[in-house]
Amino acid sequence: MNPLRSTQCIALSQPDIDTLQRVFDDICAEHRWPRDSARARRHARMLIDEYLAGTTNEQLLLVVGRWFASRLAETSTSA
């Protein structure tokens, strides 16, 4: 597991956290990932990084999150 990068030091507002939590919960539910699994944690880091990079729209985050989840599935089945 890779350590978190600079995102550890950036404060997010409660509305930011709420948006990220909803997207994270939706993706975990869609893929039946336990929220504390390694895959879910990796996904959470990606969502935070994407949010901090400027993708703050909840629907766009969901699209990006689904794409990332599909990439994770592809890499795990091809390995």
C-alpha positions, 0 to 999 in steps of 0.5 A: 500500500502506498502512503498518502501524498500531500493530500494528508495536509489539506483541510477539506470543508464538511460539504467537500467531505460529504460529497466525497463520502457519497461518491465513495459509498456509491462506488463501494456499494456498486462493487460490493467492496467493504469500505475498509478494504485495500481496494476501497482505500485506494479508491478513496485516495484517488477520489480525494486527489481528483477532487483536489485537482478540481473535479468537484462536481459530484456527478463527474466524480462518480463518472471518474470513480466508476472509470477508476473502478473499472480500471482496477477490475481490469488490472486485477483480472489480467494479473 
